[in-house]
Amino acid sequence: QVHLVESGGGLVQPGGSLRLSCAASGFTFSSYTMSWYRQAPGKQRELVAIVSSGGATNYADSVKGRFTISRDGAKNTVYLQMNSLNPEDTAVYSCNVRAWAGGKWSDFWGQGTQVTVSS
């Protein structure tokens, strides 16, 4: 079955960097668009970045120029490089794939990884 496992979160000072990883299994990784979402306390989940199967990327305005999404087909892993972090980036970050499984399209999520930006 589809399985997504995030890692790389933690506590970082403002202006610092983190790289999140999402290891994927149970589906043909190279065929699907992968996304990173985040949810801050008391706020709705928001799309942060997306990378298509062909490598095209798109970002939320709030992270453009600071975050970079990438994918490694050999490792079935999607990454989110986060630079110039600020307290507003504090959230649980989750990766997502909308995949064909069990005869239907479904959204699959990892367990999430906490990112806290604080001095």
N, CA, C and O atoms as a Tinker XYZ file with bonds, in Angstrom:
   476  protein
     1  N      0.835000   -1.186000    0.000000    73     2
     2  CA     0.000000    0.000000    0.000000    64     1     3
     3  C      0.874000    1.242000    0.000000    63     2     4     5
     4  O      2.079000    1.172000    0.244000    81     3
     5  N      0.246000    2.385000   -0.280000    73     3     6
     6  CA     0.966000    3.645000   -0.321000    64     5     7
     7  C      1.436000    4.011000    1.074000    63     6     8     9
     8  O      0.685000    3.940000    2.047000    81     7
     9  N      2.710000    4.409000    1.146000    73     7    10
    10  CA     3.301000    4.754000    2.439000    64     9    11
    11  C      4.224000    5.940000    2.238000    63    10    12    13
    12  O      5.090000    5.930000    1.363000    81    11
    13  N      4.025000    6.974000    3.068000    73    11    14
    14  CA     4.848000    8.178000    3.025000    64    13    15
    15  C      5.406000    8.428000    4.412000    63    14    16    17
    16  O      4.658000    8.437000    5.390000    81    15
    17  N      6.710000    8.631000    4.511000    73    15    18
    18  CA     7.350000    8.853000    5.804000    64    17    19
    19  C      8.213000   10.098000    5.730000    63    18    20    21
    20  O      9.206000   10.141000    5.004000    81    19
    21  N      7.819000   11.120000    6.498000    73    19    22
    22  CA     8.580000   12.366000    6.533000    64    21    23
    23  C      9.642000   12.318000    7.621000    63    22    24    25
    24  O      9.515000   11.601000    8.613000    81    23
    25  N     10.699000   13.107000    7.406000    73    23    26
    26  CA    11.737000   13.271000    8.412000    64    25    27
    27  C     12.422000   14.606000    8.182000    63    26    28    29
    28  O     12.240000   15.240000    7.143000    81    27
    29  N     13.215000   15.027000    9.164000    73    27    30
    30  CA    14.024000   16.224000    8.995000    64    29    31
    31  C     13.545000   17.461000    9.724000    63    30    32    33
    32  O     14.215000   18.494000    9.701000    81    31
    33  N     12.394000   17.372000   10.369000    73    31    34
    34  CA    11.908000   18.523000   11.104000    64    33    35
    35  C     12.713000   18.767000   12.368000    63    34    36    37
    36  O     13.587000   17.979000   12.728000    81    35
    37  N     12.404000   19.872000   13.035000    73    35    38
    38  CA    13.098000   20.183000   14.277000    64    37    39
    39  C     12.952000   21.638000   14.645000    63    38    40    41
    40  O     12.137000   22.369000   14.082000    81    39
    41  N     13.765000   22.042000   15.607000    73    39    42
    42  CA    13.789000   23.424000   16.088000    64    41    43
    43  C     14.951000   24.160000   15.428000    63    42    44    45
    44  O     16.086000   23.684000   15.439000    81    43
    45  N     14.658000   25.319000   14.858000    73    43    46
    46  CA    15.689000   26.097000   14.189000    64    45    47
    47  C     15.482000   27.565000   14.504000    63    46    48    49
    48  O     14.350000   28.006000   14.701000    81    47
    49  N     16.556000   28.317000   14.553000    73    47    50
    50  CA    16.467000   29.750000   14.818000    64    49    51
    51  C     16.012000   30.494000   13.560000    63    50    52    53
    52  O     16.211000   30.017000   12.443000    81    51
    53  N     15.408000   31.649000   13.747000    73    51    54
    54  CA    15.038000   32.468000   12.575000    64    53    55
    55  C     16.258000   32.719000   11.690000    63    54    56    57
    56  O     17.356000   32.994000   12.175000    81    55
    57  N     16.036000   32.616000   10.389000    73    55    58
    58  CA    17.122000   32.760000    9.433000    64    57    59
    59  C     17.829000   31.458000    9.105000    63    58    60    61
    60  O     18.657000   31.408000    8.195000    81    59
    61  N     17.510000   30.411000    9.836000    73    59    62
    62  CA    18.155000   29.123000    9.625000    64    61    63
    63  C     17.531000   28.310000    8.501000    63    62    64    65
    64  O     16.618000   28.761000    7.808000    81    63
    65  N     18.053000   27.095000    8.343000    73    63    66
    66  CA    17.621000   26.212000    7.261000    64    65    67
    67  C     17.334000   24.817000    7.785000    63    66    68    69
    68  O     17.899000   24.379000    8.787000    81    67
    69  N     16.448000   24.132000    7.088000    73    67    70
    70  CA    16.168000   22.721000    7.321000    64    69    71
    71  C     15.886000   22.068000    5.982000    63    70    72    73
    72  O     15.432000   22.719000    5.041000    81    71
    73  N     16.162000   20.768000    5.906000    73    71    74
    74  CA    15.757000   19.998000    4.737000    64    73    75
    75  C     14.867000   18.850000    5.182000    63    74    76    77
    76  O     15.277000   17.990000    5.962000    81    75
    77  N     13.654000   18.851000    4.677000    73    75    78
    78  CA    12.709000   17.779000    4.962000    64    77    79
    79  C     12.804000   16.715000    3.864000    63    78    80    81
    80  O     13.066000   17.016000    2.700000    81    79
    81  N     12.587000   15.479000    4.268000    73    79    82
    82  CA    12.560000   14.360000    3.330000    64    81    83
    83  C     11.249000   13.614000    3.487000    63    82    84    85
    84  O     10.672000   13.556000    4.573000    81    83
    85  N     10.789000   13.045000    2.381000    73    83    86
    86  CA     9.598000   12.208000    2.400000    64    85    87
    87  C      9.892000   10.964000    1.571000    63    86    88    89
    88  O      9.986000   11.028000    0.345000    81    87
    89  N     10.035000    9.837000    2.254000    73    87    90
    90  CA    10.301000    8.569000    1.582000    64    89    91
    91  C      8.980000    7.913000    1.204000    63    90    92    93
    92  O      8.098000    7.733000    2.043000    81    91
    93  N      8.859000    7.560000   -0.071000    73    91    94
    94  CA     7.602000    7.033000   -0.593000    64    93    95
    95  C      7.742000    5.568000   -0.992000    63    94    96    97
    96  O      8.809000    5.135000   -1.428000    81    95
    97  N      6.674000    4.819000   -0.843000    73    95    98
    98  CA     6.653000    3.419000   -1.265000    64    97    99
    99  C      5.221000    3.002000   -1.558000    63    98   100   101
   100  O      4.267000    3.656000   -1.138000    81    99
   101  N      5.093000    1.898000   -2.289000    73    99   102
   102  CA     3.766000    1.346000   -2.548000    64   101   103
   103  C      3.087000    1.865000   -3.799000    63   102   104   105
   104  O      1.933000    1.530000   -4.065000    81   103
   105  N      3.789000    2.678000   -4.568000    73   103   106
   106  CA     3.234000    3.171000   -5.823000    64   105   107
   107  C      4.400000    3.540000   -6.748000    63   106   108   109
   108  O      5.553000    3.594000   -6.321000    81   107
   109  N      4.081000    3.789000   -8.015000    73   107   110
   110  CA     5.110000    4.134000   -8.993000    64   109   111
   111  C      5.459000    5.604000   -8.828000    63   110   112   113
   112  O      4.841000    6.480000   -9.434000    81   111
   113  N      6.451000    5.850000   -8.005000    73   111   114
   114  CA     6.824000    7.205000   -7.589000    64   113   115
   115  C      7.021000    8.143000   -8.783000    63   114   116   117
   116  O      6.586000    9.294000   -8.760000    81   115
   117  N      7.677000    7.639000   -9.814000    73   115   118
   118  CA     8.042000    8.499000  -10.940000    64   117   119
   119  C      6.824000    8.990000  -11.730000    63   118   120   121
   120  O      6.941000    9.909000  -12.540000    81   119
   121  N      5.680000    8.394000  -11.503000    73   119   122
   122  CA     4.502000    8.734000  -12.303000    64   121   123
   123  C      3.624000    9.811000  -11.689000    63   122   124   125
   124  O      2.699000   10.298000  -12.339000    81   123
   125  N      3.900000   10.189000  -10.448000    73   123   126
   126  CA     2.960000   11.040000   -9.731000    64   125   127
   127  C      3.548000   12.352000   -9.253000    63   126   128   129
   128  O      4.724000   12.439000   -8.899000    81   127
   129  N      2.702000   13.367000   -9.251000    73   127   130
   130  CA     3.015000   14.638000   -8.632000    64   129   131
   131  C      3.081000   14.474000   -7.121000    63   130   132   133
   132  O      2.243000   13.803000   -6.519000    81   131
   133  N      4.084000   15.092000   -6.520000    73   131   134
   134  CA     4.255000   15.055000   -5.069000    64   133   135
   135  C      4.140000   16.476000   -4.517000    63   134   136   137
   136  O      4.534000   17.446000   -5.164000    81   135
   137  N      3.594000   16.572000   -3.310000    73   135   138
   138  CA     3.362000   17.890000   -2.720000    64   137   139
   139  C      3.791000   17.912000   -1.258000    63   138   140   141
   140  O      3.813000   16.885000   -0.579000    81   139
   141  N      4.128000   19.099000   -0.801000    73   139   142
   142  CA     4.330000   19.377000    0.621000    64   141   143
   143  C      3.244000   20.352000    1.068000    63   142   144   145
   144  O      2.981000   21.361000    0.413000    81   143
   145  N      2.623000   20.027000    2.197000    73   143   146
   146  CA     1.644000   20.889000    2.841000    64   145   147
   147  C      2.143000   21.204000    4.241000    63   146   148   149
   148  O      3.043000   20.546000    4.761000    81   147
   149  N      1.542000   22.221000    4.836000    73   147   150
   150  CA     1.823000   22.516000    6.235000    64   149   151
   151  C      0.559000   23.002000    6.926000    63   150   152   153
   152  O     -0.348000   23.560000    6.309000    81   151
   153  N      0.537000   22.767000    8.229000    73   151   154
   154  CA    -0.580000   23.236000    9.040000    64   153   155
   155  C     -0.051000   23.790000   10.341000    63   154   156   157
   156  O      0.554000   23.081000   11.145000    81   155
   157  N     -0.294000   25.072000   10.528000    73   155   158
   158  CA     0.094000   25.736000   11.771000    64   157   159
   159  C     -1.064000   25.639000   12.762000    63   158   160   161
   160  O     -2.213000   25.465000   12.355000    81   159
   161  N     -0.773000   25.752000   14.059000    73   159   162
   162  CA    -1.833000   25.665000   15.065000    64   161   163
   163  C     -2.937000   26.678000   14.810000    63   162   164   165
   164  O     -2.666000   27.866000   14.629000    81   163
   165  N     -4.172000   26.217000   14.795000    73   163   166
   166  CA    -5.304000   27.106000   14.615000    64   165   167
   167  C     -5.532000   27.573000   13.202000    63   166   168   169
   168  O     -6.398000   28.415000   12.962000    81   167
   169  N     -4.769000   27.042000   12.254000    73   167   170
   170  CA    -4.906000   27.462000   10.861000    64   169   171
   171  C     -5.234000   26.272000    9.972000    63   170   172   173
   172  O     -5.021000   25.119000   10.344000    81   171
   173  N     -5.754000   26.575000    8.794000    73   171   174
   174  CA    -6.041000   25.526000    7.831000    64   173   175
   175  C     -4.749000   25.028000    7.196000    63   174   176   177
   176  O     -3.752000   25.746000    7.119000    81   175
   177  N     -4.797000   23.779000    6.744000    73   175   178
   178  CA    -3.651000   23.231000    6.023000    64   177   179
   179  C     -3.489000   23.988000    4.710000    63   178   180   181
   180  O     -4.470000   24.292000    4.031000    81   179
   181  N     -2.240000   24.288000    4.362000    73   179   182
   182  CA    -1.989000   25.017000    3.130000    64   181   183
   183  C     -0.934000   24.298000    2.289000    63   182   184   185
   184  O     -0.017000   23.663000    2.809000    81   183
   185  N     -1.099000   24.420000    0.977000    73   183   186
   186  CA    -0.135000   23.850000    0.053000    64   185   187
   187  C      1.114000   24.714000    0.043000    63   186   188   189
   188  O      1.029000   25.930000   -0.126000    81   187
   189  N      2.268000   24.095000    0.223000    73   187   190
   190  CA     3.531000   24.820000    0.270000    64   189   191
   191  C      4.251000   24.747000   -1.077000    63   190   192   193
   192  O      4.677000   25.764000   -1.624000    81   191
   193  N      4.379000   23.518000   -1.604000    73   191   194
   194  CA     5.145000   23.325000   -2.841000    64   193   195
   195  C      4.698000   22.041000   -3.503000    63   194   196   197
   196  O      4.200000   21.118000   -2.858000    81   195
   197  N      4.891000   22.010000   -4.811000    73   195   198
   198  CA     4.457000   20.861000   -5.599000    64   197   199
   199  C      5.500000   20.603000   -6.689000    63   198   200   201
   200  O      6.052000   21.532000   -7.279000    81   199
   201  N      5.753000   19.318000   -6.938000    73   199   202
   202  CA     6.671000   18.951000   -8.024000    64   201   203
   203  C      6.000000   17.873000   -8.853000    63   202   204   205
   204  O      5.561000   16.851000   -8.326000    81   203
   205  N      5.925000   18.107000  -10.142000    73   203   206
   206  CA     5.256000   17.156000  -11.028000    64   205   207
   207  C      6.160000   15.959000  -11.308000    63   206   208   209
   208  O      7.331000   15.943000  -10.928000    81   207
   209  N      5.599000   14.971000  -11.972000    73   207   210
   210  CA     6.392000   13.801000  -12.334000    64   209   211
   211  C      7.537000   14.183000  -13.266000    63   210   212   213
   212  O      8.563000   13.504000  -13.303000    81   211
   213  N      7.366000   15.254000  -14.009000    73   211   214
   214  CA     8.406000   15.708000  -14.918000    64   213   215
   215  C      9.371000   16.705000  -14.318000    63   214   216   217
   216  O     10.308000   17.149000  -14.980000    81   215
   217  N      9.142000   17.059000  -13.056000    73   215   218
   218  CA    10.055000   17.954000  -12.362000    64   217   219
   219  C      9.634000   19.417000  -12.323000    63   218   220   221
   220  O     10.349000   20.245000  -11.759000    81   219
   221  N      8.495000   19.750000  -12.907000    73   219   222
   222  CA     8.023000   21.126000  -12.814000    64   221   223
   223  C      7.602000   21.431000  -11.384000    63   222   224   225
   224  O      7.033000   20.580000  -10.701000    81   223
   225  N      7.885000   22.646000  -10.939000    73   223   226
   226  CA     7.613000   23.012000   -9.549000    64   225   227
   227  C      6.726000   24.248000   -9.463000    63   226   228   229
   228  O      6.655000   25.062000  -10.383000    81   227
   229  N      6.059000   24.353000   -8.330000    73   227   230
   230  CA     5.265000   25.539000   -8.039000    64   229   231
   231  C      5.249000   25.723000   -6.531000    63   230   232   233
   232  O      5.334000   24.758000   -5.772000    81   231
   233  N      5.137000   27.000000   -6.102000    73   231   234
   234  CA     5.269000   27.311000   -4.688000    64   233   235
   235  C      4.187000   28.285000   -4.232000    63   234   236   237
   236  O      3.675000   29.086000   -5.014000    81   235
   237  N      3.858000   28.194000   -2.961000    73   235   238
   238  CA     3.034000   29.219000   -2.351000    64   237   239
   239  C      3.813000   30.529000   -2.352000    63   238   240   241
   240  O      5.038000   30.537000   -2.229000    81   239
   241  N      3.093000   31.626000   -2.493000    73   239   242
   242  CA     3.762000   32.936000   -2.534000    64   241   243
   243  C      4.601000   33.178000   -1.277000    63   242   244   245
   244  O      5.645000   33.828000   -1.336000    81   243
   245  N      4.142000   32.658000   -0.157000    73   243   246
   246  CA     4.811000   32.920000    1.116000    64   245   247
   247  C      6.184000   32.260000    1.228000    63   246   248   249
   248  O      6.977000   32.625000    2.096000    81   247
   249  N      6.469000   31.292000    0.356000    73   247   250
   250  CA     7.747000   30.584000    0.462000    64   249   251
   251  C      8.608000   30.729000   -0.786000    63   250   252   253
   252  O      9.739000   30.243000   -0.813000    81   251
   253  N      8.093000   31.387000   -1.818000    73   251   254
   254  CA     8.856000   31.552000   -3.062000    64   253   255
   255  C     10.187000   32.237000   -2.786000    63   254   256   257
   256  O     10.258000   33.236000   -2.070000    81   255
   257  N     11.231000   31.677000   -3.367000    73   255   258
   258  CA    12.560000   32.236000   -3.191000    64   257   259
   259  C     13.276000   31.761000   -1.949000    63   258   260   261
   260  O     14.469000   32.014000   -1.782000    81   259
   261  N     12.549000   31.062000   -1.059000    73   259   262
   262  CA    13.158000   30.553000    0.179000    64   261   263
   263  C     13.154000   29.028000    0.225000    63   262   264   265
   264  O     14.091000   28.423000    0.746000    81   263
   265  N     12.119000   28.410000   -0.310000    73   263   266
   266  CA    11.972000   26.955000   -0.265000    64   265   267
   267  C     12.209000   26.380000   -1.656000    63   266   268   269
   268  O     11.913000   27.017000   -2.668000    81   267
   269  N     12.752000   25.160000   -1.687000    73   267   270
   270  CA    12.958000   24.449000   -2.943000    64   269   271
   271  C     12.491000   23.010000   -2.788000    63   270   272   273
   272  O     12.946000   22.295000   -1.896000    81   271
   273  N     11.588000   22.593000   -3.654000    73   271   274
   274  CA    11.133000   21.201000   -3.663000    64   273   275
   275  C     11.885000   20.459000   -4.760000    63   274   276   277
   276  O     12.141000   21.003000   -5.834000    81   275
   277  N     12.233000   19.216000   -4.473000    73   275   278
   278  CA    12.920000   18.395000   -5.462000    64   277   279
   279  C     12.558000   16.934000   -5.228000    63   278   280   281
   280  O     11.996000   16.578000   -4.193000    81   279
   281  N     12.888000   16.100000   -6.202000    73   279   282
   282  CA    12.585000   14.678000   -6.072000    64   281   283
   283  C     13.739000   13.861000   -6.620000    63   282   284   285
   284  O     14.436000   14.273000   -7.548000    81   283
   285  N     13.925000   12.684000   -6.018000    73   283   286
   286  CA    14.969000   11.755000   -6.428000    64   285   287
   287  C     14.291000   10.428000   -6.751000    63   286   288   289
   288  O     13.863000    9.704000   -5.852000    81   287
   289  N     14.197000   10.117000   -8.035000    73   287   290
   290  CA    13.521000    8.899000   -8.448000    64   289   291
   291  C     14.250000    7.639000   -8.033000    63   290   292   293
   292  O     13.625000    6.600000   -7.822000    81   291
   293  N     15.564000    7.718000   -7.914000    73   291   294
   294  CA    16.338000    6.542000   -7.522000    64   293   295
   295  C     16.069000    6.167000   -6.063000    63   294   296   297
   296  O     16.182000    5.006000   -5.670000    81   295
   297  N     15.715000    7.171000   -5.282000    73   295   298
   298  CA    15.482000    6.936000   -3.851000    64   297   299
   299  C     13.996000    7.004000   -3.492000    63   298   300   301
   300  O     13.632000    6.818000   -2.331000    81   299
   301  N     13.137000    7.270000   -4.479000    73   299   302
   302  CA    11.695000    7.429000   -4.209000    64   301   303
   303  C     11.462000    8.408000   -3.064000    63   302   304   305
   304  O     10.699000    8.141000   -2.135000    81   303
   305  N     12.135000    9.535000   -3.158000    73   303   306
   306  CA    12.093000   10.514000   -2.070000    64   305   307
   307  C     11.863000   11.913000   -2.636000    63   306   308   309
   308  O     12.415000   12.282000   -3.672000    81   307
   309  N     11.043000   12.673000   -1.938000    73   307   310
   310  CA    10.847000   14.084000   -2.271000    64   309   311
   311  C     11.389000   14.910000   -1.115000    63   310   312   313
   312  O     11.246000   14.542000    0.051000    81   311
   313  N     12.015000   16.032000   -1.457000    73   311   314
   314  CA    12.674000   16.875000   -0.467000    64   313   315
   315  C     12.045000   18.272000   -0.449000    63   314   316   317
   316  O     11.446000   18.721000   -1.426000    81   315
   317  N     12.202000   18.930000    0.683000    73   315   318
   318  CA    11.846000   20.337000    0.780000    64   317   319
   319  C     12.984000   21.043000    1.501000    63   318   320   321
   320  O     13.139000   20.919000    2.716000    81   319
   321  N     13.773000   21.780000    0.741000    73   319   322
   322  CA    14.850000   22.595000    1.314000    64   321   323
   323  C     14.252000   23.929000    1.724000    63   322   324   325
   324  O     13.684000   24.648000    0.902000    81   323
   325  N     14.386000   24.249000    2.992000    73   323   326
   326  CA    13.799000   25.472000    3.537000    64   325   327
   327  C     14.896000   26.379000    4.068000    63   326   328   329
   328  O     15.613000   26.013000    5.000000    81   327
   329  N     15.027000   27.556000    3.481000    73   327   330
   330  CA    16.033000   28.534000    3.883000    64   329   331
   331  C     15.358000   29.796000    4.401000    63   330   332   333
   332  O     14.166000   30.015000    4.184000    81   331
   333  N     16.134000   30.613000    5.084000    73   331   334
   334  CA    15.630000   31.894000    5.608000    64   333   335
   335  C     14.317000   31.698000    6.363000    63   334   336   337
   336  O     13.348000   32.428000    6.155000    81   335
   337  N     14.308000   30.710000    7.230000    73   335   338
   338  CA    13.084000   30.402000    7.962000    64   337   339
   339  C     12.725000   31.510000    8.932000    63   338   340   341
   340  O     13.601000   32.156000    9.507000    81   339
   341  N     11.440000   31.723000    9.108000    73   339   342
   342  CA    10.942000   32.701000   10.063000    64   341   343
   343  C      9.848000   32.058000   10.917000    63   342   344   345
   344  O      9.339000   30.995000   10.560000    81   343
   345  N      9.482000   32.677000   12.028000    73   343   346
   346  CA     8.509000   32.050000   12.938000    64   345   347
   347  C      7.182000   31.694000   12.264000    63   346   348   349
   348  O      6.491000   30.774000   12.700000    81   347
   349  N      6.830000   32.415000   11.211000    73   347   350
   350  CA     5.575000   32.125000   10.505000    64   349   351
   351  C      5.632000   30.796000    9.749000    63   350   352   353
   352  O      4.603000   30.302000    9.288000    81   351
   353  N      6.808000   30.225000    9.623000    73   351   354
   354  CA     6.957000   28.919000    8.972000    64   353   355
   355  C      6.725000   27.767000    9.943000    63   354   356   357
   356  O      6.704000   26.608000    9.529000    81   355
   357  N      6.552000   28.068000   11.213000    73   355   358
   358  CA     6.311000   27.024000   12.209000    64   357   359
   359  C      5.010000   26.293000   11.901000    63   358   360   361
   360  O      3.950000   26.909000   11.790000    81   359
   361  N      5.103000   24.968000   11.763000    73   359   362
   362  CA     3.940000   24.170000   11.393000    64   361   363
   363  C      4.333000   22.695000   11.365000    63   362   364   365
   364  O      5.509000   22.343000   11.445000    81   363
   365  N      3.323000   21.852000   11.250000    73   363   366
   366  CA     3.564000   20.446000   10.914000    64   365   367
   367  C      3.556000   20.337000    9.391000    63   366   368   369
   368  O      2.599000   20.740000    8.730000    81   367
   369  N      4.633000   19.790000    8.852000    73   367   370
   370  CA     4.782000   19.662000    7.410000    64   369   371
   371  C      4.511000   18.202000    7.018000    63   370   372   373
   372  O      5.039000   17.271000    7.627000    81   371
   373  N      3.684000   18.030000    5.997000    73   371   374
   374  CA     3.314000   16.694000    5.549000    64   373   375
   375  C      3.467000   16.594000    4.041000    63   374   376   377
   376  O      3.212000   17.555000    3.315000    81   375
   377  N      3.884000   15.428000    3.580000    73   375   378
   378  CA     3.908000   15.224000    2.140000    64   377   379
   379  C      2.649000   14.482000    1.704000    63   378   380   381
   380  O      1.999000   13.785000    2.483000    81   379
   381  N      2.341000   14.662000    0.446000    73   379   382
   382  CA     1.071000   14.168000   -0.096000    64   381   383
   383  C      1.266000   13.653000   -1.512000    63   382   384   385
   384  O      2.059000   14.188000   -2.288000    81   383
   385  N      0.530000   12.611000   -1.824000    73   383   386
   386  CA     0.421000   12.159000   -3.202000    64   385   387
   387  C     -1.037000   11.804000   -3.461000    63   386   388   389
   388  O     -1.693000   11.176000   -2.630000    81   387
   389  N     -1.528000   12.208000   -4.608000    73   387   390
   390  CA    -2.847000   11.776000   -5.053000    64   389   391
   391  C     -2.591000   10.666000   -6.060000    63   390   392   393
   392  O     -2.115000   10.921000   -7.167000    81   391
   393  N     -2.903000    9.444000   -5.680000    73   391   394
   394  CA    -2.510000    8.282000   -6.474000    64   393   395
   395  C     -3.705000    7.383000   -6.767000    63   394   396   397
   396  O     -4.718000    7.393000   -6.068000    81   395
   397  N     -3.539000    6.610000   -7.828000    73   395   398
   398  CA    -4.545000    5.618000   -8.203000    64   397   399
   399  C     -4.242000    4.341000   -7.433000    63   398   400   401
   400  O     -3.202000    3.714000   -7.632000    81   399
   401  N     -5.150000    3.968000   -6.563000    73   399   402
   402  CA    -4.950000    2.773000   -5.742000    64   401   403
   403  C     -6.304000    2.186000   -5.389000    63   402   404   405
   404  O     -7.240000    2.913000   -5.053000    81   403
   405  N     -6.403000    0.861000   -5.468000    73   403   406
   406  CA    -7.663000    0.215000   -5.122000    64   405   407
   407  C     -8.810000    0.589000   -6.044000    63   406   408   409
   408  O     -9.971000    0.563000   -5.636000    81   407
   409  N     -8.492000    0.938000   -7.287000    73   407   410
   410  CA    -9.536000    1.256000   -8.259000    64   409   411
   411  C    -10.079000    2.661000   -8.185000    63   410   412   413
   412  O    -11.123000    2.947000   -8.772000    81   411
   413  N     -9.402000    3.545000   -7.480000    73   411   414
   414  CA    -9.867000    4.923000   -7.388000    64   413   415
   415  C     -8.695000    5.839000   -7.066000    63   414   416   417
   416  O     -7.637000    5.399000   -6.617000    81   415
   417  N     -8.920000    7.137000   -7.312000    73   415   418
   418  CA    -7.945000    8.146000   -6.924000    64   417   419
   419  C     -8.157000    8.490000   -5.450000    63   418   420   421
   420  O     -9.285000    8.691000   -5.000000    81   419
   421  N     -7.049000    8.553000   -4.712000    73   419   422
   422  CA    -7.126000    8.899000   -3.292000    64   421   423
   423  C     -5.937000    9.760000   -2.913000    63   422   424   425
   424  O     -4.874000    9.692000   -3.532000    81   423
   425  N     -6.134000   10.569000   -1.890000    73   423   426
   426  CA    -5.043000   11.343000   -1.307000    64   425   427
   427  C     -4.405000   10.540000   -0.191000    63   426   428   429
   428  O     -5.086000    9.993000    0.677000    81   427
   429  N     -3.084000   10.481000   -0.232000    73   427   430
   430  CA    -2.324000    9.794000    0.803000    64   429   431
   431  C     -1.399000   10.794000    1.485000    63   430   432   433
   432  O     -0.842000   11.688000    0.848000    81   431
   433  N     -1.250000   10.622000    2.798000    73   431   434
   434  CA    -0.482000   11.544000    3.615000    64   433   435
   435  C      0.502000   10.789000    4.491000    63   434   436   437
   436  O      0.258000    9.655000    4.902000    81   435
   437  N      1.625000   11.449000    4.767000    73   435   438
   438  CA     2.523000   10.946000    5.784000    64   437   439
   439  C      2.051000   11.379000    7.150000    63   438   440   441
   440  O      1.004000   12.010000    7.289000    81   439
   441  N      2.840000   11.032000    8.170000    73   439   442
   442  CA     2.458000   11.351000    9.545000    64   441   443
   443  C      2.786000   12.780000    9.914000    63   442   444   445
   444  O      2.299000   13.290000   10.923000    81   443
   445  N      3.611000   13.434000    9.105000    73   443   446
   446  CA     3.979000   14.814000    9.353000    64   445   447
   447  C      5.243000   14.933000   10.188000    63   446   448   449
   448  O      5.601000   14.027000   10.940000    81   447
   449  N      5.908000   16.066000   10.040000    73   447   450
   450  CA     7.094000   16.367000   10.836000    64   449   451
   451  C      7.003000   17.817000   11.302000    63   450   452   453
   452  O      6.680000   18.714000   10.523000    81   451
   453  N      7.289000   18.029000   12.569000    73   451   454
   454  CA     7.140000   19.361000   13.170000    64   453   455
   455  C      8.350000   20.231000   12.846000    63   454   456   457
   456  O      9.496000   19.815000   13.018000    81   455
   457  N      8.081000   21.423000   12.382000    73   455   458
   458  CA     9.106000   22.442000   12.188000    64   457   459
   459  C      8.769000   23.613000   13.098000    63   458   460   461
   460  O      7.678000   24.178000   13.019000    81   459
   461  N      9.702000   23.971000   13.953000    73   459   462
   462  CA     9.520000   25.089000   14.869000    64   461   463
   463  C     10.648000   26.079000   14.659000    63   462   464   465
   464  O     11.825000   25.739000   14.774000    81   463
   465  N     10.271000   27.311000   14.348000    73   463   466
   466  CA    11.250000   28.368000   14.127000    64   465   467
   467  C     11.134000   29.356000   15.281000    63   466   468   469
   468  O     10.140000   30.070000   15.409000    81   467
   469  N     12.152000   29.383000   16.107000    73   467   470
   470  CA    12.103000   30.201000   17.311000    64   469   471
   471  C     13.506000   30.469000   17.808000    63   470   472   473
   472  O     14.407000   29.646000   17.651000    81   471
   473  N     13.679000   31.647000   18.416000    73   471   474
   474  CA    14.963000   31.978000   19.028000    64   473   475
   475  C     14.964000   31.582000   20.501000    63   474   476
   476  O     15.962000   31.782000   21.194000    81   475
